[in-house]
Amino acid sequence: MPIFIKTLFCPKPLIMKILFCLSYFFFVLNLLSCNPKSENQALVFSGNPIFEGWYADPEVILYGDTYWIYPTYSDEFSKQTFMDCFSSKDLVNWTKHENIIDTAAVVWTDSALWAPSVIENKGKYYLFFAANDVHQGQVGGIGVAVADVPQGPFKDLLGKPLINEIVNGAQPIDQFVFKDLDGSHYMYYGGWGRCNVVKLNPDFTGLVPFEDGEIFREVTPDNYVEGPFMFVRNGKYYFMWSEGGWTGPDYKVAYAISDNPFGPFERVGIVLEQDPEVATGAGHHSVLHEPESDQYYIVYHRRPLGETDRNHRVTCIDKMEFDEKGFILPVKITFEGVEANPLGE
């Protein structure tokens, strides 16, 4: 009997070790439950596409502490009669603002609105748009609308196109309004493989001539098709555009770098294109710089894998990075998108 009792109980040092291990286990478990990097509080990503629906030609901009995206409603041309926009505080959670402008508000349109470009000026919010698939002798081209708040509703500013005519062979579409370092506003635009730049007057009601007296200055780089975009980084002007056909898988974005906003723009290379494992037709983009850092984002449209309808395009976002010489690194398009980035935090 004494032998049985002796084998039934563990030695005292072993009991102490077991109790210590159990205490340490529950301590670690409790610590993990409070850790901000635990699984329950993992980093949140936007995902791609970043919001539901068929949307293309997205323009991204910061207004105060809010991110905004203004896209084309991507459908048959005759159904692109309105525009929506989207706002977010963190690049992840987006609010849809419906019907910020439509063809009923633009009396000179007879078909579609597309490719918005937006900017704030003197407390007002301006939306530049392409309307009608204008050819020589027709009414259409680039219009401008204005609103008191970013989500509109926007009203036609002029009652007519700002640019109607074909100049230097450039169809007046795909406009981008750029504010230069000295406060001047320029607009880059053009389809049919040609690109012009014009200077806007202070209230956006007309164009003013350059120093040499010309109003339209051609700045077409090699392989340009459409969708121009401009930004400045470290004193250099980065001019970007779309190449290929917007209906096909080879749509892509290329860029050039110059010391001034007028070029010459010598093509550096491709920065955004399809990935057969992710999506096709990646193009017609815009760029966002988060002002508190050197973080850049590229917002663009692409066609989901297996999608054959040319109008079925979705809006996506990915990081855009630079090498030590200031060249843009090829963008990796993803399903994950980008990490949440609340402004001011």
DOMIMI-228794 format. One record per residue (C-alpha): residue number from 0; residue in one letter; chain; x, y, z. Coordinates in nm, 2 decimals, decimal comma. Layout:
<sites>
+------+------+-------+--------+--------+--------+
! mipa ! pavo ! lolum !     px !     py !     pz !
+------+------+-------+--------+--------+--------+
!  NUM !    A !     A !      X !      Y !      Z !
...
+------+------+-------+--------+--------+--------+
</sites>
This chain:
<sites>
+------+------+-------+--------+--------+--------+
! mipa ! pavo ! lolum !     px !     py !     pz !
+------+------+-------+--------+--------+--------+
!    0 !    M !     A !   0,00 !   0,00 !   0,00 !
!    1 !    P !     A !   0,27 !   0,26 !   0,07 !
!    2 !    I !     A !   0,43 !   0,18 !  -0,26 !
!    3 !    F !     A !   0,10 !   0,25 !  -0,44 !
!    4 !    I !     A !   0,06 !   0,59 !  -0,26 !
!    5 !    K !     A !   0,42 !   0,68 !  -0,36 !
!    6 !    T !     A !   0,36 !   0,62 !  -0,73 !
!    7 !    L !     A !   0,02 !   0,80 !  -0,72 !
!    8 !    F !     A !   0,17 !   1,14 !  -0,63 !
!    9 !    C !     A !   0,42 !   1,34 !  -0,83 !
!   10 !    P !     A !   0,74 !   1,48 !  -0,67 !
!   11 !    K !     A !   0,69 !   1,83 !  -0,55 !
!   12 !    P !     A !   0,94 !   2,00 !  -0,80 !
!   13 !    L !     A !   0,75 !   1,85 !  -1,09 !
!   14 !    I !     A !   0,42 !   1,99 !  -0,97 !
!   15 !    M !     A !   0,58 !   2,33 !  -0,94 !
!   16 !    K !     A !   0,70 !   2,31 !  -1,30 !
!   17 !    I !     A !   0,36 !   2,22 !  -1,42 !
!   18 !    L !     A !   0,19 !   2,50 !  -1,24 !
!   19 !    F !     A !   0,45 !   2,75 !  -1,37 !
!   20 !    C !     A !   0,39 !   2,63 !  -1,73 !
!   21 !    L !     A !   0,01 !   2,66 !  -1,70 !
!   22 !    S !     A !   0,05 !   3,01 !  -1,55 !
!   23 !    Y !     A !   0,28 !   3,12 !  -1,84 !
!   24 !    F !     A !   0,04 !   2,97 !  -2,10 !
!   25 !    F !     A !  -0,25 !   3,17 !  -1,97 !
!   26 !    F !     A !  -0,04 !   3,49 !  -1,94 !
!   27 !    V !     A !   0,07 !   3,46 !  -2,31 !
!   28 !    L !     A !  -0,29 !   3,39 !  -2,41 !
!   29 !    N !     A !  -0,41 !   3,70 !  -2,23 !
!   30 !    L !     A !  -0,13 !   3,91 !  -2,38 !
!   31 !    L !     A !  -0,22 !   3,80 !  -2,74 !
!   32 !    S !     A !  -0,58 !   3,89 !  -2,69 !
!   33 !    C !     A !  -0,47 !   4,25 !  -2,62 !
!   34 !    N !     A !  -0,21 !   4,27 !  -2,89 !
!   35 !    P !     A !  -0,31 !   4,52 !  -3,16 !
!   36 !    K !     A !  -0,13 !   4,30 !  -3,42 !
!   37 !    S !     A !  -0,33 !   3,99 !  -3,33 !
!   38 !    E !     A !  -0,54 !   3,81 !  -3,59 !
!   39 !    N !     A !  -0,86 !   3,99 !  -3,47 !
!   40 !    Q !     A !  -0,70 !   4,32 !  -3,55 !
!   41 !    A !     A !  -0,50 !   4,24 !  -3,86 !
!   42 !    L !     A !  -0,43 !   4,51 !  -4,12 !
!   43 !    V !     A !  -0,71 !   4,58 !  -4,36 !
!   44 !    F !     A !  -0,67 !   4,61 !  -4,73 !
!   45 !    S !     A !  -0,89 !   4,77 !  -5,00 !
!   46 !    G !     A !  -0,92 !   4,47 !  -5,22 !
!   47 !    N !     A !  -0,95 !   4,51 !  -5,60 !
!   48 !    P !     A !  -1,18 !   4,63 !  -5,74 !
!   49 !    I !     A !  -1,22 !   4,88 !  -5,46 !
!   50 !    F !     A !  -1,60 !   4,93 !  -5,51 !
!   51 !    E !     A !  -1,87 !   4,74 !  -5,69 !
!   52 !    G !     A !  -2,00 !   4,81 !  -6,04 !
!   53 !    W !     A !  -1,86 !   4,87 !  -6,38 !
!   54 !    Y !     A !  -1,65 !   5,19 !  -6,37 !
!   55 !    A !     A !  -1,36 !   5,31 !  -6,58 !
!   56 !    D !     A !  -1,12 !   5,61 !  -6,64 !
!   57 !    P !     A !  -1,10 !   5,68 !  -6,26 !
!   58 !    E !     A !  -0,96 !   6,01 !  -6,14 !
!   59 !    V !     A !  -0,85 !   6,02 !  -5,78 !
!   60 !    I !     A !  -0,80 !   6,33 !  -5,57 !
!   61 !    L !     A !  -0,77 !   6,45 !  -5,21 !
!   62 !    Y !     A !  -1,01 !   6,71 !  -5,08 !
!   63 !    G !     A !  -0,92 !   6,79 !  -4,72 !
!   64 !    D !     A !  -0,92 !   6,47 !  -4,52 !
!   65 !    T !     A !  -1,11 !   6,26 !  -4,77 !
!   66 !    Y !     A !  -1,01 !   6,06 !  -5,08 !
!   67 !    W !     A !  -1,24 !   6,09 !  -5,38 !
!   68 !    I !     A !  -1,26 !   5,89 !  -5,70 !
!   69 !    Y !     A !  -1,45 !   6,01 !  -6,01 !
!   70 !    P !     A !  -1,49 !   5,74 !  -6,27 !
!   71 !    T !     A !  -1,68 !   5,69 !  -6,60 !
!   72 !    Y !     A !  -1,99 !   5,47 !  -6,57 !
!   73 !    S !     A !  -1,87 !   5,19 !  -6,79 !
!   74 !    D !     A !  -2,15 !   5,06 !  -7,01 !
!   75 !    E !     A !  -2,26 !   5,09 !  -7,37 !
!   76 !    F !     A !  -2,18 !   5,44 !  -7,50 !
!   77 !    S !     A !  -2,55 !   5,54 !  -7,52 !
!   78 !    K !     A !  -2,60 !   5,44 !  -7,15 !
!   79 !    Q !     A !  -2,31 !   5,65 !  -7,02 !
!   80 !    T !     A !  -2,55 !   5,94 !  -6,95 !
!   81 !    F !     A !  -2,45 !   6,01 !  -6,59 !
!   82 !    M !     A !  -2,16 !   6,00 !  -6,34 !
!   83 !    D !     A !  -2,13 !   5,87 !  -5,99 !
!   84 !    C !     A !  -1,84 !   5,94 !  -5,75 !
!   85 !    F !     A !  -1,70 !   5,77 !  -5,44 !
!   86 !    S !     A !  -1,54 !   5,90 !  -5,12 !
!   87 !    S !     A !  -1,34 !   5,74 !  -4,85 !
!   88 !    K !     A !  -1,15 !   5,83 !  -4,53 !
!   89 !    D !     A !  -0,91 !   5,53 !  -4,55 !
!   90 !    L !     A !  -0,89 !   5,39 !  -4,91 !
!   91 !    V !     A !  -1,08 !   5,08 !  -4,79 !
!   92 !    N !     A !  -1,44 !   5,19 !  -4,71 !
!   93 !    W !     A !  -1,60 !   5,38 !  -4,99 !
!   94 !    T !     A !  -1,93 !   5,57 !  -5,00 !
!   95 !    K !     A !  -2,11 !   5,60 !  -5,33 !
!   96 !    H !     A !  -2,26 !   5,94 !  -5,44 !
!   97 !    E !     A !  -2,50 !   5,88 !  -5,72 !
!   98 !    N !     A !  -2,58 !   6,09 !  -6,03 !
!   99 !    I !     A !  -2,35 !   6,38 !  -5,96 !
!  100 !    I !     A !  -2,41 !   6,50 !  -6,32 !
!  101 !    D !     A !  -2,60 !   6,37 !  -6,61 !
!  102 !    T !     A !  -2,68 !   6,47 !  -6,97 !
!  103 !    A !     A !  -3,00 !   6,65 !  -6,87 !
!  104 !    A !     A !  -2,77 !   6,90 !  -6,70 !
!  105 !    V !     A !  -2,56 !   6,95 !  -7,01 !
!  106 !    V !     A !  -2,79 !   7,08 !  -7,29 !
!  107 !    W !     A !  -2,54 !   7,04 !  -7,57 !
!  108 !    T !     A !  -2,49 !   6,66 !  -7,52 !
!  109 !    D !     A !  -2,67 !   6,41 !  -7,73 !
!  110 !    S !     A !  -2,50 !   6,08 !  -7,61 !
!  111 !    A !     A !  -2,24 !   6,02 !  -7,34 !
!  112 !    L !     A !  -2,04 !   6,17 !  -7,06 !
!  113 !    W !     A !  -1,70 !   6,01 !  -6,97 !
!  114 !    A !     A !  -1,34 !   6,05 !  -6,85 !
!  115 !    P !     A !  -1,39 !   6,31 !  -6,57 !
!  116 !    S !     A !  -1,11 !   6,53 !  -6,44 !
!  117 !    V !     A !  -1,17 !   6,72 !  -6,11 !
!  118 !    I !     A !  -1,01 !   7,00 !  -5,92 !
!  119 !    E !     A !  -1,09 !   7,26 !  -5,65 !
!  120 !    N !     A !  -1,05 !   7,63 !  -5,74 !
!  121 !    K !     A !  -1,13 !   7,93 !  -5,52 !
!  122 !    G !     A !  -1,37 !   7,73 !  -5,30 !
!  123 !    K !     A !  -1,56 !   7,57 !  -5,59 !
!  124 !    Y !     A !  -1,53 !   7,22 !  -5,72 !
!  125 !    Y !     A !  -1,49 !   7,17 !  -6,10 !
!  126 !    L !     A !  -1,56 !   6,86 !  -6,31 !
!  127 !    F !     A !  -1,42 !   6,85 !  -6,66 !
!  128 !    F !     A !  -1,58 !   6,59 !  -6,89 !
!  129 !    A !     A !  -1,58 !   6,45 !  -7,24 !
!  130 !    A !     A !  -1,92 !   6,45 !  -7,41 !
!  131 !    N !     A !  -2,04 !   6,31 !  -7,74 !
!  132 !    D !     A !  -1,80 !   6,12 !  -7,97 !
!  133 !    V !     A !  -1,72 !   6,44 !  -8,15 !
!  134 !    H !     A !  -1,58 !   6,45 !  -8,50 !
!  135 !    Q !     A !  -1,51 !   6,76 !  -8,72 !
!  136 !    G !     A !  -1,82 !   6,98 !  -8,76 !
!  137 !    Q !     A !  -2,01 !   6,82 !  -8,48 !
!  138 !    V !     A !  -2,10 !   6,96 !  -8,14 !
!  139 !    G !     A !  -1,92 !   6,80 !  -7,85 !
!  140 !    G !     A !  -1,58 !   6,77 !  -7,69 !
!  141 !    I !     A !  -1,47 !   6,89 !  -7,35 !
!  142 !    G !     A !  -1,71 !   7,05 !  -7,11 !
!  143 !    V !     A !  -1,68 !   7,19 !  -6,76 !
!  144 !    A !     A !  -1,92 !   7,18 !  -6,47 !
!  145 !    V !     A !  -1,91 !   7,33 !  -6,12 !
!  146 !    A !     A !  -2,05 !   7,25 !  -5,77 !
!  147 !    D !     A !  -2,04 !   7,39 !  -5,42 !
!  148 !    V !     A !  -1,94 !   7,05 !  -5,27 !
!  149 !    P !     A !  -1,73 !   6,76 !  -5,40 !
!  150 !    Q !     A !  -2,03 !   6,53 !  -5,45 !
!  151 !    G !     A !  -2,22 !   6,78 !  -5,65 !
!  152 !    P !     A !  -2,47 !   6,81 !  -5,81 !
!  153 !    F !     A !  -2,26 !   6,97 !  -6,08 !
!  154 !    K !     A !  -2,40 !   7,23 !  -6,32 !
!  155 !    D !     A !  -2,27 !   7,30 !  -6,67 !
!  156 !    L !     A !  -2,06 !   7,61 !  -6,64 !
!  157 !    L !     A !  -2,06 !   7,74 !  -7,00 !
!  158 !    G !     A !  -2,37 !   7,60 !  -7,17 !
!  159 !    K !     A !  -2,13 !   7,49 !  -7,45 !
!  160 !    P !     A !  -1,81 !   7,30 !  -7,49 !
!  161 !    L !     A !  -1,49 !   7,45 !  -7,36 !
!  162 !    I !     A !  -1,31 !   7,28 !  -7,65 !
!  163 !    N !     A !  -1,51 !   7,16 !  -7,95 !
!  164 !    E !     A !  -1,28 !   7,17 !  -8,25 !
!  165 !    I !     A !  -1,02 !   6,92 !  -8,36 !
!  166 !    V !     A !  -0,67 !   7,08 !  -8,33 !
!  167 !    N !     A !  -0,34 !   6,91 !  -8,42 !
!  168 !    G !     A !  -0,54 !   6,60 !  -8,50 !
!  169 !    A !     A !  -0,64 !   6,55 !  -8,13 !
!  170 !    Q !     A !  -1,00 !   6,45 !  -8,06 !
!  171 !    P !     A !  -1,11 !   6,67 !  -7,76 !
!  172 !    I !     A !  -1,15 !   6,39 !  -7,50 !
!  173 !    D !     A !  -0,97 !   6,25 !  -7,20 !
!  174 !    Q !     A !  -0,88 !   6,58 !  -7,04 !
!  175 !    F !     A !  -0,67 !   6,62 !  -6,73 !
!  176 !    V !     A !  -0,64 !   6,95 !  -6,54 !
!  177 !    F !     A !  -0,31 !   7,01 !  -6,38 !
!  178 !    K !     A !  -0,22 !   7,28 !  -6,13 !
!  179 !    D !     A !   0,15 !   7,38 !  -6,17 !
!  180 !    L !     A !   0,38 !   7,49 !  -5,89 !
!  181 !    D !     A !   0,32 !   7,86 !  -5,98 !
!  182 !    G !     A !  -0,05 !   7,82 !  -5,95 !
!  183 !    S !     A !  -0,12 !   7,81 !  -6,33 !
!  184 !    H !     A !  -0,38 !   7,56 !  -6,45 !
!  185 !    Y !     A !  -0,31 !   7,36 !  -6,76 !
!  186 !    M !     A !  -0,52 !   7,10 !  -6,93 !
!  187 !    Y !     A !  -0,38 !   6,80 !  -7,12 !
!  188 !    Y !     A !  -0,61 !   6,62 !  -7,35 !
!  189 !    G !     A !  -0,65 !   6,42 !  -7,67 !
!  190 !    G !     A !  -0,75 !   6,10 !  -7,84 !
!  191 !    W !     A !  -0,67 !   5,96 !  -8,18 !
!  192 !    G !     A !  -0,31 !   5,93 !  -8,09 !
!  193 !    R !     A !  -0,24 !   6,30 !  -8,04 !
!  194 !    C !     A !  -0,21 !   6,52 !  -7,73 !
!  195 !    N !     A !  -0,24 !   6,89 !  -7,67 !
!  196 !    V !     A !  -0,19 !   7,11 !  -7,37 !
!  197 !    V !     A !  -0,38 !   7,44 !  -7,31 !
!  198 !    K !     A !  -0,37 !   7,70 !  -7,04 !
!  199 !    L !     A !  -0,70 !   7,78 !  -6,85 !
!  200 !    N !     A !  -0,80 !   8,12 !  -6,74 !
!  201 !    P !     A !  -0,85 !   8,18 !  -6,36 !
!  202 !    D !     A !  -1,22 !   8,10 !  -6,35 !
!  203 !    F !     A !  -1,21 !   7,81 !  -6,60 !
!  204 !    T !     A !  -1,44 !   7,98 !  -6,85 !
!  205 !    G !     A !  -1,19 !   7,99 !  -7,13 !
!  206 !    L !     A !  -0,84 !   7,95 !  -7,26 !
!  207 !    V !     A !  -0,55 !   8,20 !  -7,26 !
!  208 !    P !     A !  -0,26 !   8,20 !  -7,50 !
!  209 !    F !     A !   0,10 !   8,10 !  -7,41 !
!  210 !    E !     A !   0,38 !   8,35 !  -7,42 !
!  211 !    D !     A !   0,43 !   8,28 !  -7,79 !
!  212 !    G !     A !   0,06 !   8,36 !  -7,87 !
!  213 !    E !     A !  -0,05 !   8,01 !  -7,95 !
!  214 !    I !     A !  -0,34 !   7,85 !  -7,76 !
!  215 !    F !     A !  -0,30 !   7,48 !  -7,84 !
!  216 !    R !     A !   0,05 !   7,33 !  -7,80 !
!  217 !    E !     A !   0,11 !   6,97 !  -7,91 !
!  218 !    V !     A !   0,30 !   6,75 !  -7,66 !
!  219 !    T !     A !   0,24 !   6,41 !  -7,81 !
!  220 !    P !     A !   0,50 !   6,15 !  -7,70 !
!  221 !    D !     A !   0,59 !   5,83 !  -7,87 !
!  222 !    N !     A !   0,32 !   5,56 !  -7,87 !
!  223 !    Y !     A !   0,06 !   5,80 !  -7,71 !
!  224 !    V !     A !  -0,30 !   5,69 !  -7,76 !
!  225 !    E !     A !  -0,51 !   5,87 !  -7,49 !
!  226 !    G !     A !  -0,56 !   5,93 !  -7,12 !
!  227 !    P !     A !  -0,29 !   6,19 !  -7,03 !
!  228 !    F !     A !  -0,19 !   6,26 !  -6,67 !
!  229 !    M !     A !   0,07 !   6,48 !  -6,51 !
!  230 !    F !     A !   0,23 !   6,51 !  -6,16 !
!  231 !    V !     A !   0,54 !   6,67 !  -6,01 !
!  232 !    R !     A !   0,78 !   6,49 !  -5,78 !
!  233 !    N !     A !   1,11 !   6,63 !  -5,66 !
!  234 !    G !     A !   1,10 !   6,91 !  -5,92 !
!  235 !    K !     A !   1,05 !   6,67 !  -6,21 !
!  236 !    Y !     A !   0,74 !   6,66 !  -6,43 !
!  237 !    Y !     A !   0,60 !   6,31 !  -6,48 !
!  238 !    F !     A !   0,38 !   6,28 !  -6,79 !
!  239 !    M !     A !   0,18 !   5,96 !  -6,83 !
!  240 !    W !     A !  -0,06 !   5,83 !  -7,09 !
!  241 !    S !     A !  -0,24 !   5,51 !  -7,21 !
!  242 !    E !     A !  -0,12 !   5,30 !  -7,50 !
!  243 !    G !     A !  -0,29 !   5,01 !  -7,70 !
!  244 !    G !     A !  -0,66 !   4,97 !  -7,75 !
!  245 !    W !     A !  -0,90 !   5,03 !  -7,46 !
!  246 !    T !     A !  -1,12 !   4,73 !  -7,57 !
!  247 !    G !     A !  -0,83 !   4,48 !  -7,57 !
!  248 !    P !     A !  -0,60 !   4,31 !  -7,32 !
!  249 !    D !     A !  -0,29 !   4,51 !  -7,43 !
!  250 !    Y !     A !  -0,41 !   4,84 !  -7,29 !
!  251 !    K !     A !  -0,13 !   4,99 !  -7,07 !
!  252 !    V !     A !   0,03 !   5,30 !  -6,92 !
!  253 !    A !     A !   0,36 !   5,45 !  -7,01 !
!  254 !    Y !     A !   0,54 !   5,76 !  -6,89 !
!  255 !    A !     A !   0,81 !   6,03 !  -6,96 !
!  256 !    I !     A !   1,00 !   6,27 !  -6,73 !
!  257 !    S !     A !   1,08 !   6,64 !  -6,81 !
!  258 !    D !     A !   1,21 !   6,95 !  -6,64 !
!  259 !    N !     A !   0,89 !   7,15 !  -6,73 !
!  260 !    P !     A !   0,52 !   7,09 !  -6,81 !
!  261 !    F !     A !   0,57 !   7,12 !  -7,18 !
!  262 !    G !     A !   0,83 !   6,86 !  -7,25 !
!  263 !    P !     A !   0,98 !   6,74 !  -7,46 !
!  264 !    F !     A !   0,85 !   6,41 !  -7,33 !
!  265 !    E !     A !   1,08 !   6,12 !  -7,42 !
!  266 !    R !     A !   0,91 !   5,79 !  -7,34 !
!  267 !    V !     A !   1,08 !   5,60 !  -7,05 !
!  268 !    G !     A !   0,88 !   5,29 !  -7,06 !
!  269 !    I !     A !   0,57 !   5,10 !  -6,94 !
!  270 !    V !     A !   0,46 !   5,13 !  -6,58 !
!  271 !    L !     A !   0,12 !   4,95 !  -6,58 !
!  272 !    E !     A !  -0,01 !   4,66 !  -6,78 !
!  273 !    Q !     A !  -0,20 !   4,34 !  -6,77 !
!  274 !    D !     A !  -0,11 !   4,04 !  -6,56 !
!  275 !    P !     A !  -0,26 !   3,72 !  -6,71 !
!  276 !    E !     A !  -0,29 !   3,58 !  -6,36 !
!  277 !    V !     A !  -0,48 !   3,88 !  -6,23 !
!  278 !    A !     A !  -0,66 !   4,09 !  -6,49 !
!  279 !    T !     A !  -0,63 !   4,24 !  -6,85 !
!  280 !    G !     A !  -0,66 !   4,58 !  -7,01 !
!  281 !    A !     A !  -0,50 !   4,78 !  -6,72 !
!  282 !    G !     A !  -0,50 !   5,15 !  -6,82 !
!  283 !    H !     A !  -0,65 !   5,50 !  -6,82 !
!  284 !    H !     A !  -0,53 !   5,58 !  -6,47 !
!  285 !    S !     A !  -0,46 !   5,86 !  -6,23 !
!  286 !    V !     A !  -0,21 !   5,91 !  -5,95 !
!  287 !    L !     A !  -0,25 !   6,00 !  -5,58 !
!  288 !    H !     A !   0,02 !   6,13 !  -5,35 !
!  289 !    E !     A !  -0,04 !   6,09 !  -4,98 !
!  290 !    P !     A !   0,10 !   6,43 !  -4,87 !
!  291 !    E !     A !   0,24 !   6,33 !  -4,53 !
!  292 !    S !     A !   0,48 !   6,07 !  -4,69 !
!  293 !    D !     A !   0,63 !   5,97 !  -5,02 !
!  294 !    Q !     A !   0,35 !   5,71 !  -5,07 !
!  295 !    Y !     A !   0,20 !   5,71 !  -5,42 !
!  296 !    Y !     A !  -0,09 !   5,52 !  -5,54 !
!  297 !    I !     A !  -0,21 !   5,44 !  -5,90 !
!  298 !    V !     A !  -0,58 !   5,42 !  -5,96 !
!  299 !    Y !     A !  -0,68 !   5,26 !  -6,28 !
!  300 !    H !     A !  -0,94 !   5,04 !  -6,46 !
!  301 !    R !     A !  -0,89 !   4,68 !  -6,57 !
!  302 !    R !     A !  -1,10 !   4,39 !  -6,71 !
!  303 !    P !     A !  -1,16 !   4,09 !  -6,49 !
!  304 !    L !     A !  -1,02 !   3,76 !  -6,61 !
!  305 !    G !     A !  -1,26 !   3,58 !  -6,85 !
!  306 !    E !     A !  -1,46 !   3,90 !  -6,91 !
!  307 !    T !     A !  -1,53 !   3,95 !  -7,28 !
!  308 !    D !     A !  -1,76 !   4,26 !  -7,28 !
!  309 !    R !     A !  -1,54 !   4,55 !  -7,37 !
!  310 !    N !     A !  -1,74 !   4,78 !  -7,14 !
!  311 !    H !     A !  -1,71 !   4,56 !  -6,83 !
!  312 !    R !     A !  -1,42 !   4,74 !  -6,65 !
!  313 !    V !     A !  -1,36 !   4,78 !  -6,28 !
!  314 !    T !     A !  -1,17 !   5,04 !  -6,08 !
!  315 !    C !     A !  -0,86 !   4,93 !  -5,88 !
!  316 !    I !     A !  -0,58 !   5,07 !  -5,68 !
!  317 !    D !     A !  -0,22 !   4,96 !  -5,62 !
!  318 !    K !     A !   0,10 !   5,11 !  -5,49 !
!  319 !    M !     A !   0,33 !   5,30 !  -5,72 !
!  320 !    E !     A !   0,70 !   5,32 !  -5,62 !
!  321 !    F !     A !   1,02 !   5,48 !  -5,75 !
!  322 !    D !     A !   1,38 !   5,37 !  -5,76 !
!  323 !    E !     A !   1,67 !   5,57 !  -5,63 !
!  324 !    K !     A !   1,70 !   5,76 !  -5,95 !
!  325 !    G !     A !   1,34 !   5,87 !  -5,96 !
!  326 !    F !     A !   1,22 !   5,62 !  -6,23 !
!  327 !    I !     A !   0,88 !   5,46 !  -6,17 !
!  328 !    L !     A !   0,90 !   5,09 !  -6,09 !
!  329 !    P !     A !   0,67 !   4,86 !  -6,28 !
!  330 !    V !     A !   0,34 !   4,84 !  -6,09 !
!  331 !    K !     A !   0,23 !   4,49 !  -5,97 !
!  332 !    I !     A !  -0,14 !   4,47 !  -6,01 !
!  333 !    T !     A !  -0,30 !   4,28 !  -5,73 !
!  334 !    F !     A !  -0,62 !   4,14 !  -5,59 !
!  335 !    E !     A !  -0,54 !   4,27 !  -5,24 !
!  336 !    G !     A !  -0,51 !   4,64 !  -5,33 !
!  337 !    V !     A !  -0,36 !   4,87 !  -5,07 !
!  338 !    E !     A !  -0,34 !   4,89 !  -4,70 !
!  339 !    A !     A !  -0,58 !   5,12 !  -4,51 !
!  340 !    N !     A !  -0,44 !   5,47 !  -4,49 !
!  341 !    P !     A !  -0,66 !   5,70 !  -4,28 !
!  342 !    L !     A !  -0,56 !   6,06 !  -4,33 !
!  343 !    G !     A !  -0,43 !   6,25 !  -4,03 !
!  344 !    E !     A !  -0,36 !   5,94 !  -3,82 !
+------+------+-------+--------+--------+--------+
</sites>
